[in-house]
Amino acid sequence: MGGLVLVLMFVIAACVALVAWLVHARRVATVSAGWAGVPAEAARRMAGWRWAGLISGLVAGGAAAGSGALGRGLLLAAPVFGLFVLAGVVAGETSVRPPGGRTRIAALEVRRVRDYLPRGLASTVLAAAVVLLALLTVTTATGARDDLGRPGRTLLLACGPGLQQSYGPWPGSFYSVPLAAVVVAGLIAAGAALRIVARRPRTGSGPGPVAADDALRQRAAQAITSACGILVAIPLAGTCLVTAGALLSISCRPAWWTAAGWALLALLACHGGADGLVRRRAVVPGPRRHQHTAHTMTARPALIVDTGDPTPPYEQLRRQLAGLIQSAVLKPGDRLPPLRQLAADLGLAVGTVARAYRELDSAGLVSSRHGGGTRVTAAAPNLPDSERQQLLRNHARAFVHQAILLGADEQQILGAVSQALAI
């Protein structure tokens, strides 16, 4: 019975996924209209990879369900499906191209996974994962060999002297070890995928494109979290059902076994609604209200690299960052963007950014700590008038460049400067 229920749940998940993606496919052409500033090609490419992950997951999950001894393949079908959905999201995110052209702009922002993670959904998935792993630990410890000597396939209870009752299948080591391995591997892969989502290049440099790009990242994080939900939720439901059935099938069971069996069935009933929500959001992440992330371009200064300038890019970065620190725009304790993130945003090699950071470190302006990133340590001493004027000209050029990108004319630019001076 447990195997039939698992098959039914997987078929329902597949049907929900197909219908949802058919609806989603009709909306792909309008993605760029809904997110002004996001390149249509990038949006279509990411949606296409998600579609490929879904189709591949259905095929691989169906293949897994039809293979494996004694229902073990059925148990792994949903986790395999979730892994392929996850792979599709990752492939779409990594397909975003770094910026090209001579002039490249990147905000001084630190993008973190928690800025894009759907907190409520992530908490639900994490709780389900903890319950699943705890339940598998108990069933593994209590499993016994079946009549053919296969470990962990039977629940055995001594009812009295010389009298034993057994029931199978039981989610012991025969089932739990491969299932736990797939689930843990999927959760680790999801963590890596979320880092990729946070660190991939920006699709644009203006406030509008940045807000739209953040919306894309939020949807990707929601899809990854929901793929983890599929990875965990369906196996948890099947494990609860099989475990409860075995506990309630032993006639000489102690009273607490009865209570535990009904508690697992109650957990299964409560779990059903969340499972449906997770599956729906995995394939078609719903629109979310834009969450103001930690540091956006409208709140943080920008770095500009001109690849046609004879000055090496690392030196351009060093000068701009040193100027921001010396003019107290960046204050002690402020964190600089991670190397890979800034390199991706500017379309530069990681070593180029690393060299700029090393130069700043040697000058005592920043310090790097493992796990803590690179942070501003202190402002430089007072500058000579010539250097101060040069810094002011650099900042003015950067401000005017960004204002022009926003579509501001000369009067609007001068008005913004006047308002800033009046504050």
C-alpha positions as CSV (number, residue, x, y, z in Angstrom):
1,M,0.0,0.0,0.0
2,G,2.8,2.4,0.8
3,G,4.3,1.9,-2.6
4,L,1.0,2.6,-4.3
5,V,0.6,5.8,-2.4
6,L,4.1,6.9,-3.3
7,V,3.4,6.2,-7.0
8,L,0.1,8.2,-6.7
9,M,1.8,11.1,-5.0
10,F,4.6,11.3,-7.6
11,V,2.0,11.2,-10.5
12,I,0.1,14.0,-8.8
13,A,3.3,16.0,-8.4
14,A,4.1,15.4,-12.1
15,C,0.7,16.5,-13.3
16,V,0.7,19.7,-11.1
17,A,4.2,20.5,-12.5
18,L,3.1,20.0,-16.1
19,V,0.0,22.1,-15.9
20,A,1.8,24.9,-14.0
21,W,4.6,25.0,-16.5
22,L,2.2,25.1,-19.4
23,V,0.7,28.2,-17.9
24,H,4.1,29.6,-17.2
25,A,5.4,29.0,-20.8
26,R,2.6,31.3,-22.1
27,R,3.9,34.1,-19.9
28,V,7.6,33.8,-20.8
29,A,7.2,36.3,-23.7
30,T,6.0,38.9,-21.3
31,V,8.6,38.5,-18.6
32,S,10.7,41.5,-19.8
33,A,7.6,43.7,-19.9
34,G,6.9,42.8,-16.3
35,W,10.5,43.4,-15.3
36,A,11.5,46.5,-17.2
37,G,15.3,46.5,-17.7
38,V,15.9,42.8,-17.7
39,P,17.2,41.6,-21.0
40,A,14.5,39.5,-22.7
41,E,17.1,37.0,-23.9
42,A,18.3,36.4,-20.3
43,A,14.8,36.0,-19.0
44,R,13.9,33.5,-21.8
45,R,17.2,31.6,-21.2
46,M,16.5,31.2,-17.5
47,A,12.9,30.1,-18.1
48,G,14.1,27.6,-20.8
49,W,16.6,26.0,-18.4
50,R,13.9,25.6,-15.7
51,W,11.6,24.0,-18.3
52,A,14.5,21.6,-19.3
53,G,15.1,20.8,-15.6
54,L,11.4,20.0,-15.1
55,I,11.1,17.7,-18.1
56,S,14.4,15.9,-17.3
57,G,13.2,15.5,-13.7
58,L,10.0,13.9,-14.8
59,V,11.9,11.5,-17.0
60,A,14.5,10.7,-14.4
61,G,11.9,10.4,-11.7
62,G,9.8,8.0,-13.8
63,A,12.9,5.9,-14.6
64,A,13.8,5.8,-10.9
65,A,10.3,4.8,-9.9
66,G,10.5,1.8,-12.3
67,S,13.9,0.6,-11.1
68,G,15.3,-0.5,-7.8
69,A,14.6,-3.5,-5.7
70,L,11.5,-3.8,-3.5
71,G,10.2,-0.3,-4.0
72,R,13.5,1.5,-3.3
73,G,13.3,3.2,-6.7
74,L,9.8,4.5,-5.8
75,L,11.2,6.1,-2.7
76,L,13.9,7.9,-4.6
77,A,11.7,9.1,-7.5
78,A,10.6,12.4,-5.9
79,P,14.1,13.3,-4.6
80,V,15.5,12.6,-8.1
81,F,12.8,14.9,-9.6
82,G,13.7,17.6,-7.1
83,L,17.4,17.4,-8.0
84,F,16.7,17.9,-11.7
85,V,14.4,20.9,-11.0
86,L,17.2,22.3,-8.9
87,A,19.8,21.6,-11.7
88,G,17.6,23.5,-14.2
89,V,17.4,26.6,-12.0
90,V,21.2,26.5,-11.5
91,A,21.9,26.2,-15.2
92,G,19.6,29.1,-15.9
93,E,21.3,31.3,-13.3
94,T,24.8,30.5,-14.5
95,S,23.8,31.3,-18.1
96,V,23.6,35.0,-17.3
97,R,26.4,36.7,-19.2
98,P,28.8,39.1,-17.5
99,P,28.6,42.7,-18.7
100,G,30.5,43.7,-21.9
101,G,31.4,46.9,-23.5
102,R,34.1,49.4,-22.7
103,T,32.6,51.0,-19.6
104,R,31.4,48.7,-16.9
105,I,29.6,49.7,-13.7
106,A,29.0,47.7,-10.5
107,A,27.4,48.8,-7.2
108,L,29.4,48.5,-4.0
109,E,26.9,46.1,-2.5
110,V,27.2,42.8,-0.7
111,R,24.5,40.4,-2.0
112,R,23.7,37.7,0.5
113,V,21.6,34.6,0.2
114,R,19.2,35.7,3.0
115,D,18.4,38.8,1.0
116,Y,16.5,36.6,-1.5
117,L,15.5,33.6,0.4
118,P,11.7,33.1,1.1
119,R,11.9,33.0,4.8
120,G,8.5,31.2,5.5
121,L,9.0,28.6,2.8
122,A,12.6,28.0,3.8
123,S,11.6,27.5,7.4
124,T,8.9,25.0,6.4
125,V,11.3,23.0,4.2
126,L,14.0,23.0,6.9
127,A,11.6,21.7,9.5
128,A,10.4,19.0,7.2
129,A,14.0,18.0,6.5
130,V,14.8,17.8,10.2
131,V,11.7,15.6,10.8
132,L,12.5,13.3,7.9
133,L,16.1,12.8,9.0
134,A,15.1,12.2,12.6
135,L,12.4,9.7,11.6
136,L,14.9,7.9,9.3
137,T,17.4,7.7,12.2
138,V,14.8,6.1,14.4
139,T,13.6,3.6,11.7
140,T,17.1,2.7,10.8
141,A,18.0,2.0,14.4
142,T,14.9,-0.2,14.9
143,G,14.9,-2.1,11.6
144,A,15.6,-5.8,11.5
145,R,16.5,-8.3,8.8
146,D,13.8,-9.8,6.7
147,D,13.4,-13.6,6.0
148,L,16.0,-13.3,3.2
149,G,18.6,-11.6,5.4
150,R,18.2,-8.1,4.0
151,P,18.9,-5.6,6.7
152,G,16.4,-2.9,7.8
153,R,13.4,-4.2,5.9
154,T,11.3,-5.5,8.8
155,L,9.9,-4.2,12.1
156,L,10.3,-7.0,14.7
157,L,8.7,-7.1,18.2
158,A,9.0,-9.8,20.8
159,C,5.5,-10.2,22.2
160,G,6.4,-12.8,24.8
161,P,8.6,-15.9,25.4
162,G,9.2,-17.5,22.0
163,L,6.6,-15.3,20.3
164,Q,7.5,-12.6,17.8
165,Q,5.6,-10.5,15.3
166,S,7.1,-8.8,12.3
167,Y,5.9,-6.4,9.6
168,G,7.4,-5.3,6.4
169,P,8.3,-3.2,4.5
170,W,9.9,-1.0,7.2
171,P,11.9,2.1,6.3
172,G,15.1,0.8,7.8
173,S,18.6,0.9,6.4
174,F,17.6,-0.9,3.2
175,Y,15.6,2.2,2.3
176,S,16.8,4.9,4.6
177,V,20.5,5.0,3.7
178,P,20.1,5.7,0.0
179,L,17.2,8.1,0.7
180,A,19.1,10.1,3.3
181,A,22.2,10.2,1.0
182,V,20.1,11.7,-1.9
183,V,18.3,14.2,0.4
184,V,21.5,15.4,2.1
185,A,23.3,15.7,-1.3
186,G,20.3,17.7,-2.6
187,L,20.3,20.1,0.4
188,I,24.1,20.7,0.0
189,A,23.6,21.3,-3.8
190,A,20.7,23.7,-2.9
191,G,23.0,25.7,-0.6
192,A,25.6,26.0,-3.4
193,A,22.8,27.0,-5.9
194,L,21.6,29.8,-3.6
195,R,25.2,31.2,-3.5
196,I,25.3,31.1,-7.3
197,V,22.0,33.0,-7.4
198,A,23.3,35.7,-5.0
199,R,26.7,36.0,-6.7
200,R,25.9,35.9,-10.4
201,P,26.4,39.0,-12.5
202,R,23.8,41.8,-12.6
203,T,21.7,42.0,-15.7
204,G,21.8,45.9,-15.7
205,S,23.3,48.8,-13.8
206,G,20.4,51.3,-13.4
207,P,17.9,51.3,-10.4
208,G,15.2,49.9,-12.6
209,P,17.2,47.0,-14.0
210,V,18.7,46.3,-10.5
211,A,15.2,46.0,-9.0
212,A,14.1,43.7,-11.8
213,D,17.2,41.6,-11.4
214,D,16.6,41.3,-7.7
215,A,13.1,40.1,-8.5
216,L,14.6,37.4,-10.8
217,R,16.9,36.3,-8.0
218,Q,14.0,36.1,-5.5
219,R,12.1,33.9,-7.9
220,A,15.1,31.7,-8.4
221,A,15.7,31.3,-4.7
222,Q,12.0,30.5,-4.3
223,A,12.3,27.8,-7.0
224,I,15.4,26.3,-5.3
225,T,13.8,26.3,-1.9
226,S,10.7,24.6,-3.3
227,A,12.7,22.0,-5.2
228,C,14.2,21.1,-1.8
229,G,10.6,20.9,-0.5
230,I,9.9,18.3,-3.2
231,L,13.1,16.5,-2.3
232,V,12.0,16.3,1.3
233,A,8.2,16.4,1.4
234,I,7.1,13.4,-0.7
235,P,9.7,11.0,1.0
236,L,8.5,12.3,4.4
237,A,4.9,11.6,3.5
238,G,5.7,8.1,2.3
239,T,7.9,7.4,5.3
240,C,5.3,8.6,7.7
241,L,2.6,6.4,6.0
242,V,4.7,3.2,5.9
243,T,6.0,3.7,9.5
244,A,2.5,4.3,10.9
245,G,1.1,1.3,9.0
246,A,3.8,-0.9,10.4
247,L,3.4,0.3,14.0
248,L,-0.4,-0.1,13.9
249,S,-0.2,-3.6,12.3
250,I,1.6,-5.3,15.2
251,S,-1.2,-6.7,17.3
252,C,0.8,-6.9,20.5
253,R,2.2,-3.4,20.2
254,P,2.6,-1.3,23.3
255,A,0.3,1.7,23.8
256,W,2.9,4.2,22.9
257,W,3.3,2.6,19.4
258,T,-0.4,3.2,18.8
259,A,0.0,6.9,19.8
260,A,3.1,7.2,17.6
261,G,1.3,5.6,14.7
262,W,-1.6,8.0,14.9
263,A,0.7,11.0,15.5
264,L,2.5,10.1,12.2
265,L,-0.8,9.9,10.4
266,A,-1.8,13.3,11.8
267,L,1.6,14.7,10.7
268,L,0.9,13.3,7.2
269,A,-2.5,15.0,7.1
270,C,-1.0,18.4,8.1
271,H,1.9,17.9,5.8
272,G,-0.3,17.4,2.7
273,G,-1.3,21.1,2.3
274,A,2.3,22.4,2.6
275,D,3.4,19.7,0.2
276,G,1.0,21.0,-2.5
277,L,2.1,24.6,-2.0
278,V,5.8,23.6,-2.2
279,R,5.2,21.6,-5.5
280,R,3.3,24.5,-7.0
281,R,6.0,27.1,-6.2
282,A,8.8,24.9,-7.3
283,V,7.7,24.9,-10.9
284,V,6.0,28.4,-11.1
285,P,7.4,30.7,-8.4
286,G,4.7,33.2,-7.7
287,P,5.3,36.9,-7.9
288,R,6.7,38.4,-4.7
289,R,6.6,41.9,-3.5
290,H,10.0,43.4,-4.0
291,Q,12.1,43.2,-0.9
292,H,14.6,45.9,-0.4
293,T,17.9,44.1,-0.3
294,A,20.8,45.1,1.9
295,H,22.6,47.4,-0.5
296,T,21.2,48.5,-3.8
297,M,22.7,50.9,-6.3
298,T,20.5,53.7,-5.2
299,A,21.9,53.4,-1.7
300,R,25.6,52.6,-2.4
301,P,28.3,54.2,-4.5
302,A,29.3,52.6,-7.8
303,L,32.6,51.5,-9.3
304,I,33.3,52.3,-12.9
305,V,35.9,50.5,-15.0
306,D,36.9,51.7,-18.4
307,T,38.6,48.8,-20.2
308,G,39.8,51.2,-22.9
309,D,41.7,53.3,-20.4
310,P,45.5,52.7,-20.4
311,T,45.3,52.5,-16.6
312,P,45.0,48.8,-15.6
313,P,41.6,47.8,-14.3
314,Y,43.0,46.8,-10.9
315,E,44.5,50.3,-10.5
316,Q,41.2,51.9,-11.5
317,L,39.4,49.9,-8.8
318,R,42.1,50.6,-6.2
319,R,42.0,54.4,-6.8
320,Q,38.2,54.5,-6.6
321,L,38.0,52.4,-3.4
322,A,40.8,54.3,-1.8
323,G,39.1,57.6,-2.7
324,L,35.8,56.4,-1.2
325,I,37.6,55.4,2.0
326,Q,39.6,58.6,2.2
327,S,36.6,60.7,1.7
328,A,34.6,58.8,4.4
329,V,32.0,57.5,2.0
330,L,33.1,54.1,3.1
331,K,33.5,54.0,6.9
332,P,35.4,51.7,9.1
333,G,33.7,48.3,9.4
334,D,31.9,48.6,6.0
335,R,32.3,45.4,4.0
336,L,33.5,45.4,0.4
337,P,31.8,43.1,-2.2
338,P,33.2,39.5,-2.3
339,L,35.9,39.0,-5.0
340,R,33.8,36.7,-7.2
341,Q,30.7,38.9,-7.0
342,L,32.5,42.1,-8.0
343,A,34.5,40.4,-10.7
344,A,31.3,39.0,-12.2
345,D,29.5,42.3,-12.1
346,L,32.4,44.1,-13.8
347,G,33.2,41.2,-16.2
348,L,36.8,41.1,-14.9
349,A,39.0,38.2,-13.8
350,V,38.9,37.4,-10.1
351,G,42.6,38.0,-9.9
352,T,42.2,41.6,-11.0
353,V,39.8,42.4,-8.2
354,A,42.0,40.4,-5.7
355,R,45.0,42.5,-6.7
356,A,43.1,45.7,-6.0
357,Y,42.1,44.4,-2.6
358,R,45.7,43.4,-1.8
359,E,46.9,46.8,-2.6
360,L,44.3,48.4,-0.3
361,D,45.3,45.8,2.4
362,S,49.0,46.7,2.1
363,A,48.0,50.4,2.5
364,G,46.2,49.6,5.7
365,L,42.8,50.7,4.3
366,V,41.1,47.3,4.5
367,S,41.6,44.0,6.1
368,S,40.5,40.5,5.0
369,R,39.4,37.8,7.4
370,H,38.3,34.3,6.5
371,G,34.6,34.1,6.8
372,G,34.2,37.8,7.5
373,G,35.1,39.1,4.0
374,T,37.1,42.3,3.3
375,R,36.2,45.3,5.5
376,V,37.3,48.9,5.7
377,T,39.7,49.3,8.7
378,A,40.2,53.1,8.9
379,A,40.1,56.2,6.9
380,A,43.4,57.6,5.5
381,P,45.0,60.8,7.0
382,N,43.9,64.2,5.7
383,L,44.8,64.6,2.1
384,P,46.6,67.4,0.3
385,D,44.4,69.8,-1.6
386,S,45.6,68.4,-5.0
387,E,44.6,64.9,-4.1
388,R,41.3,66.0,-2.6
389,Q,40.4,67.9,-5.8
390,Q,41.3,64.8,-7.8
391,L,39.0,62.7,-5.7
392,L,36.2,65.2,-6.0
393,R,36.5,65.2,-9.8
394,N,36.5,61.4,-9.8
395,H,33.3,61.3,-7.7
396,A,31.7,64.0,-9.7
397,R,32.3,62.1,-13.0
398,A,30.9,58.9,-11.5
399,F,27.8,60.7,-10.2
400,V,27.2,62.5,-13.6
401,H,27.6,59.2,-15.4
402,Q,25.0,57.5,-13.2
403,A,22.6,60.4,-13.5
404,I,22.8,60.3,-17.3
405,L,22.1,56.6,-17.2
406,L,18.9,57.5,-15.2
407,G,17.9,59.9,-18.0
408,A,18.6,63.1,-16.1
409,D,19.4,66.4,-17.9
410,E,21.9,69.1,-16.8
411,Q,19.3,71.1,-14.8
412,Q,18.1,68.0,-13.0
413,I,21.7,67.0,-12.2
414,L,22.5,70.5,-10.9
415,G,19.3,70.5,-8.9
416,A,20.2,67.2,-7.2
417,V,23.6,68.5,-6.2
418,S,22.0,71.7,-4.8
419,Q,19.6,69.7,-2.8
420,A,22.4,67.5,-1.5
421,L,24.4,70.5,-0.4
422,A,21.4,71.9,1.4
423,I,21.0,68.8,3.6
